[in-house]
């Protein structure tokens, strides 16, 4: 295949020059998506957004790390935040307001379905974001809900409706139902409503990431300690002073997937560890053995609607690893995913050899509660071959690839319907915050063999993926973007190339012109022609409107914005390839037409023409 040199033969209209001169250049953009896909930024910038929820009408509600909730109608951000909890929330380190959910059938009318649920870390000093042990004062996790109502055309959360579901602090400072948050990370996670109306809550283990934490490192965090100045107890029950092993203790809400009643914060009698009291911590636990289950995805089209049946939607949990691996866990209820004894599918560092200080203290050498369950997918932090299942990384044709690696899994959202190509339907889209990538996962059959495929690179700092219920498009929330602030982008698909036909046969069949690649700014694309007459001049016509006029016995489809440009086609197999990089200056939504013509003295009309292509910039 030949790649000839382009010779412009006269002055061009500005847009035509940009397009024609793009041929032969390569992309320098960092973002790479499959052809036809584009990430479109929604208007408005956000300060460190962390989570979002989408109402049935497509309205977005976004949490920020510092403690605000914002509303976006798809066109613009509401001017005022829906609520500002910055004085209550501690966003030092990886903590802050990290989880948000809307009541099923949400309507911001102050009624029974107007509740907004928020999961966050409470500051020990109201109005200040402080390090985890500042002046021997410690934070804890809390789950609240507020009714939403409309005031002067804006949606606001009614502070008088506030209800604390978990994290009720007593006058003495202790918090019996605290979600432990004893260090800078592994605190709040995802809120999601299951098919039966129960509320899923994912929580981190609340332990140190800078050492092997088996407890005993932070006395002032626990309720057997009294602060000498404030006379307040530490927030977290002393029985939970077991560091990362909180994930293995049913007495702790940390390192768990909880399933609770959204009206009361109680557990259910249908939960796997129900002990006769729906308000006990074990009765709230649906699964355990998690480190930092930051984001999770409901398995759609499954689950019962009666909470007493104990059969809600399964959940796929992305659990952020420590030093070695990331993992995705399929949770049906009752599982123990092994942390801190396991990281991914192998023993973790330091914890398996821990010698417990007393009988009954959680450790790796005695029987664990729940059903021991390995992740259904896991990958390493540096070695692409460190992959579970082995050989599960393939391309779109099913050809095995080298494997994947990452550092901070963002588990994801299912794509069900919409404009994306059929191959992406019923796939899980998931990402990695640290490496800014997106991938897809599909099953051959439910809970059968799975395949992970590359999708996008340079998708900056994703922290949540959601699906627009109206268009089906996937929405990506970015903690940071190229501007430095956070934002939301919509993953859209439009077929960039359409074959309009109108070829003219010469001494042989009409040449065939094809276009591949994205027509987004900076993205690579390729024009390829086959069936050309060797040793004959070739002219490409490009126009930004359609002419469709008779020309040399055929139809000239483009209305040329400028005279065509000539290519010298050396002897060869009658094919050529014109790679290019789509110009940054061409605006999205601009259609253009292209067609190749060639002199063919032996043909009936003395000329041959390829089919015409219609492309649309993104």
N, C-alpha and C positions, 0 to 999 in steps of 0.2 A: 504494500500500500504506500502511496506517495504522499508526502507532505510538502507541497510546493510553496514558493514564496509569493506573497500578495503584492501586486503593484497597483496602487491607486493612480488613475489616469486623469483625474480632474478634481477641482474643489468640491467638497461634499457639504451637504447640510450637516449641522452640528451633530444631531443624533446619529445620522448615518456614519459619520466619521468615527464616533465613539464605538459603534458596533463593529464596523468593518475592520477598524484597526485593532479591535480586541482579538481577532483571530490570530492564533499563534502564540498568545501569551498564556501564562499559567496563573492559577489562583494563589494569592498571598494571604487570603483570609484564614483565620484560625478555626472558624466554625465550619464543620463538615456535616451535611445531612444527605440522606438519599435524594436522588433526583425528584423534583416536584414538591418536596417538603420545604417549608420555610417557617422560622420562628419570628413572629411579628410581635413587637413590643406594644403592650397596651399603654395608653397615655398615663402619665403620672409616675412620680418616683416615690419610693417608700424607704423609710429608715430601718434597715435590717429586718425585713419581713421574715417570718418563720413558718407560718401555716396559713392555710386558706380553706374555706368551705364554699360550695356553690349551691345557691338556692335553686329551686325548680324553675324559676324564671330566668336563670342565668346570672343573677346578681352575685357578685363575689364579696365575701367578708374575709378580711385579712388581719391576722395577728402580727404585731411587731414584737421583737425581742424585749424592748424596753417596757411594753405593757399597754399599747394602744390597740384598738380594733378599728379598722377602716372599712368603708363600703365603696365598691367600684361597680358601676352599672354597665361596664363594658366600653363606655366612651370616656368617662372621666371619674376621678375620685371625688367622693363627697368631701366638701370643704372641711367640715369639722369631724373629728374622730367620733365613732359611735360611743366609745367610752375610753377613759384615760385612767389606768391603774398603775401608773409609773411610781407613785408614792408607796404602793404596797409591794411591788415586785422587785426582786433582786436579779438583775441580769448580768452580774459579774461572771466572767468565764463563759461556759456554754449554757448557762441557765437563763431563765427569763420566762416570758409567756410563749410557750412552745406548742400548745395544743388548742384547737378550736373546733367546735362542731355546732351544727344547727339541728334543732329538733326536727324529727321527720314531718314532712309537709309544712315546713317553716313558712310563717307569714308574720311580718313585723307589725302586728296590729294590737299587741299587748295581751293577746289571748292565750289559749292553752297550748298553741303551737308556735309561740313567739320566742321560746327559750333559746338563748345562746350559751354554750358551755365553754368554759375556759380552764385550762390546765397550766399551772405556773409554779414558780418558786417564790416563796414569801421572804422578804427582807427582814432581818432581825432589827434593823434600824429604819423605820419608815422614812421614805424619801431619799434613801441612800443605797447605792449599789456597792456592796462591800465584799471583800475576800471571804472565803468560807469560814474562817476562824477569827474574824476581826474582834479583838477585845473579848475573846472567849464567848462570842455570840454566834449562833448557827442558824441556818435557814432550814426550811422544810417545804415539801410540796403540798399544793392545795388545788382542789377542784371546786369551781363555783359555777352558778348559772344565773342569768339575768334575762328578764323579759325585754323584748325589743318593741318599740313603738315609734310612730311617726310624729315628728314635731316640726311644724313649719316646712314640710317637704323633705326633711332629713330624718334618717333612721337613727335613733339613739337608744342605748341600753338604759333601762330604768334602774338607777342605783337602789331605790327603795325596794325593788323586787329581789335583791340579792339573796341567794341561798347557798350556803356552804355545804357541799355534798361530802367532801373528804378534806381533812386538814382543819378540823375545828379545834382552836386553841383555847385551853382552859385558863382561868384567871391566874393560875400559878405558873403559866408559861409552857406547860407540857401539852403535847398534842397526841392523844392516844391513837388517832387514826391518821397520823402523819405519813406522808410518802417521804422516806428518808432522803436527805440531800446534804451529805456530810463533806463533800468536796466540791470541785468546780464544774463537774459534768455529770452525765448519767442520771439526769433528773426526770423531767417531764418528757412525754412522747406524744403519741397519737390518741385522738378521740374519734370513735366511729360508731355509728348506730347499726346494729345488726338487724336482720330481717324480722326478728321477734320484738323489736322495740327496746331491747336491752342496750346498754351503753358499754362498749369496749373502751378500756383505758390501758395504754401501755406505759410502763414505768421502768426507769433505769435502776441499777443497784445502789446508786447514791454513794459509791465508794471512791477511794483514791485511784487514779490512773497512773500515778507517779511511783507507785510501789506495790508490792504484793500486800494487799490489805485484807487481813483476816480479823480486823477489829482491834480495839484497844489503843487506837491512835488519837482519838479525839474525845476525851472524857466529857468536855463541856457540851457536846452535842446531845447528851442523853439525860433522861429525866431523874437520874439519881444525883445529879450535880446541881448546885444552887449558885447562881452568880453572886459574888460578894457585894456588888454595887446595886444591881437591880433586884436582887433577891428572887429572881425568876429561875425556874428550872430549865434545863435543856429541853428542847422540843421532842426528841425522838425517844420512844420507850427503850430502857436500858437493855431489855431482852433482845434488841436488834443491833447491839454493838458487836456485829460479826463481819463488818466490812463487806466484801463482795459476796460472802456466804449468805447475806440477806436474800440473795436470789434463790437460795435453797431452803429458806425458812418460810413456812406457811403463816407464821406469826407476823411477818413483815409484808407490807404492800409493795416493797421495792423489788425490782428485777422480775416483774410479773406482767402478765396480761390479766387484767381484772375484767369481770363482767358484772355490772351493777344495775340497779334500778335507777333510772335517770331522775326520778322524782324524790328519792330519799337517800341515795348513796348506799343503800343496803345491797347485800348479795342476794342470791336466789337459792331456794331449796334445790333447784335443778343444777346448781354448780357442782363440780366434781369433788370439792373438798368441804362441802357443807357440813357443819358440825352441830346443827340444831339452832343456831342463833344467826339470823341473816345479817346482823350488824357486826359479827366477828370478822377479823381479818381473813381467816381461812375460808370463810363462806363467800368472800368476794373474789377469790382467786379462780381463774379459768385455766391458766397455764403458768409455769414457772421456769426458772433456770435461764433468765435473759440478762444480758449485760446493759445494753443501751438500745432498746427497740424503738428507735426514733420515729420511723414511719412504717405504716402497714397498709395493706390493701384488702378489701373485702372480696371474696370470690362471688361474682354476681350470679344471679339466677339459681340460688341455692338457699337452703335453710328454711326452717319452719317459722310460723308467725306467732305461735303460742310460747311465751317464755317458760312456762312450766314444763314444756317438752324437753328443754335443755338441748335443742338442736338448731342453733342459729347459724348464720353464714360462717363457713370456715374463713380464716384470716391468714394471709401471707404476711409474715413479719420480717422486716429487714432489721437484723440485729448487728449494730456496729461493733467490730472486733477491737481487740486490744493491740497486740503486737504482731499477730500472724495472719488472721483471716477475717473476712466478711461472710455473712451467711443470710440465706432466706429460709424461713421456717414455715411449714404448713401446719396450722393449728386448728384442730377439731375440738379440743377441750380435754384437759387432764394431762397434757404432755409436760415433761420436764426436759428442757433443751440443753441442760448440762452445765451451763456456766455457774461457777468459775472453774469447774473441774475439766471442762472441755471448752475449746475454742474452735468453732467449726466442727470438724470431724476428728480432731486429734486432741490429746491432752494439752492443757494450757501450761504456761510457765509458772512454776512456783507453788500453785495451789494444791495439786494432787498430793504433794508430800507434806502438807500442813498437819501438825500434831495438835489436835484440839485440846484446849485447856481444861475442859470438864466434860463428863458424859452428857450426851444429848446436844452438844454444840455442833452446828452444821459442819460437815467436812466431807472429803471425797472418799473416805474409806468405809463408810457405813451406807446402808440402804437409803436411797433418796426417795422422797415422795413423788407420786405421779409416774407416768409411763415414760421411761427413758427413750428419747427420740432424737435422732440425728437430723441436721438440716437436710432439706431436699436439694439445696444448691449451696455451694460455698466456693470461695476463691481466695487466693493469697494476696498479700500486700506487695509482693515484689516478683514472685516467680509465676509466670503465666501458666506453667504446667501444674501448679498446685490447685487443682480444680476438681470439684465434685458436682455431678458425676464426671468421671474422666471422659474426654473426647466429646463433651456436650457443647463445646463452642464451635459453631459452624457458620458458614455464610448462607446467603439466601438460596443457594443451589444445594445446600446440604453438605458442602465440602468441608472437612475438618479444618479448623484454624488452630493457631498456636496456643490459645487460652487467653484468659483475661486476668487483670489484677486491679485492685482499687484500695481505698482506705476508709471510706465513709459511705456505706450503702444507704441509698434512699429508696425504700421499697414502697411501692409504686402505685400504679393504677391500671386497671384492665381497659382495653379498648374493645368496644362492642359493635358500634355501627357509626356510619358517617361516610365521609368522602375519601378516607384512606383506602389504598388498594386492598383487595380482598386478603392478601397474604398477612396483613397486620390485624385482621379481625380475630378476636378471642386471644390476643396476646397480652401479657403483662409488660408494661413499660416500666422500667426501673432505672435508677441512676446512681451516680457516685458524686458526692459533694466535693471531695478533695481533688479528684481528677477530672471533674466537669464533663462526664460522659453520660450518655443514655444508651441502654440496650433493651432488647426485647427477649421475652421468654415465652415459649409455647410448649404445650404437652401434646404428645401423640394421642393420648387419651387421658381421662381424668386420673390423676395420680400415677400416670404411666411415664415412659421415657420423656425427658424434657430436652429442649434445645435452647441455647442462648446465642443470640446474634447481635452483632454490632449495629448501632443505629446512628448515634450522633456524637461528635467530638466538639470540644469548645463550647459546650452548653454551660455557661458560667454558673457555678455554685448553686446547683438546684437543691432546694430544701423541701419541696413538696410537689407532687404531681396530682392533678385532679382532672376530671372529665366534664366538659360542658354538656349539660343534659339536653340542650337545644341543638347544637351543631354536631355534637359528638367529638369535637376537637379536644385534644389534650392541652391542658394549661400547665405551665411551668412557673413555679415561684422561685425567684433568685434572691438569695441573701444579699449578694452584690452583683452588679452588672459592670459593663465597661465604663460607665460614668462614675462608678464608685458607690452609688446608691443602689438599693434593691429595686426590684420590679417584677412585673408579670409578663410572660410572653405566651402567645397562642401558637401551637404547632398546627399549621395548615398544610393542606395538600391541594395542588391543582396540576393537572397534566400539562407540562410546559410546552409540549409539541403536539400539533395536530397535522395529520396528513390530509391535504386537500385534493390530491390527485392532479389531474390536468396535465399529465405528461404527454410528450409528443415523440412517437417512435421515429427513428431515423433509419439507417441501414440495418439496424438491429432494434431490439426492444427499447422502450424509453428508459433512460437512466433512472436510477432510484436514489433519492435523497432522504437521509434520515438525520434526526437531531436527537442527541442524548445529553443528559446533565441538567443541572438546575439553572434557571435564569434569574437567580437572586444576586444582588451585588457582590462581586468578588468571587462568585462560584464558577467552577470549571464547566465548560460545555464543549461538545464536539459536533461538528457537521461532517457527515460522511456521505460520499457519493460512490455509486458502483454502476457498472454498465456503461462507462464513458468510452468515447472513441479515442484511443491513444494518438499522440502526435497531432492533436487538434486543440486550438485555442478554446478556452472555457470562460464564460462570463456569468458571474453571479449578480442577480438583481435583488435588491433589498428595498422594501418599502414599508411605510408605517400606515398605509391604508391599502385596500384591495382595488385593483384596476379591472382585471378580468377582461382584457381587450384582445381582439385577434392580433396575432403577431407571427409572421413567418409560417403561416399555416397551422399554428397552434394557438394557445391562450397564454398571454403574459399576465400572470396572476398578480404580482406586486405592482403597486403604483410607485415607481422608483422615486425615493426622496432625492436621489442624485443618480447620475449615470452609473451603470454597472461597473464592476471591477473585474479585471482580466486576470486569469491564471494561466501560466504555461504548464501544461501537463506533459511531463516527459513520457517517453515510451515506458510501458509497463503493463499491468494487468487491467487497466481501465478503472482504477479506483483511486480515491484520495481521501485524506483525513485532514480536517481543519480544526485543530484544538484552539480554544480561546478561554478567556476569563471575562465573565459578564461585567460590563463597565459599571463602576460605582455610581456614575452620574445619571444613569438612566432610571427614571422613577418606576415604582411598581405599577402593575396594571396596564403597561403600554404594550399593545399588540404590534407585531411586525410580521411581514411576509417575506419569504425568500424562495428563489427558484434558480436553477442552473440551466443555462442555454449553451449549446455547442454547435459550431458549424459541422455539417455532415454532408459533403458534396454528393455522396452516393445515395443519400436518403431521398424519399419522394418530395420533401419540401426543402431539401438542401440544409436542413437544420434538425436538431433533436433537443428536446427539453425534458428536464426531470419533472417529477411531481413537485407541487408547491407545498411548503410547510408554513403553518401559522404558529408562531411562538408568542407567549405572553410573559412579560417580565414580572418578577415577584418582589 
